């Protein structure tokens, strides 16, 4: 069974890399040189002005698209942190 692809506004968790188990909001999906890339931010390590590029295969969808937009009308780093509060894991 194929994992659903994240869309802008989705809440995802990283399943690969140094940031494994970190929750993010997908800001947008772009087609890069190596295929699709998700630009993600969480308002803590990755802010809105410097999102992280992640391969969609390295992300697991944990809340459907537009989940973030229900929390905030205008995206801010504080709104990202608030939307992700329930999905944060402690390390």
Buried (B, 14 or more C-beta within 10 A) or exposed (E): EEEEBBBBBBBBBBBEEEBEEBBBBBBEBEEEEEEEBBBBBBBEEBBBEEBBEBBBEBBBBBBEBEBBBEBBEEBEBEBBBBBBEEBEEEE
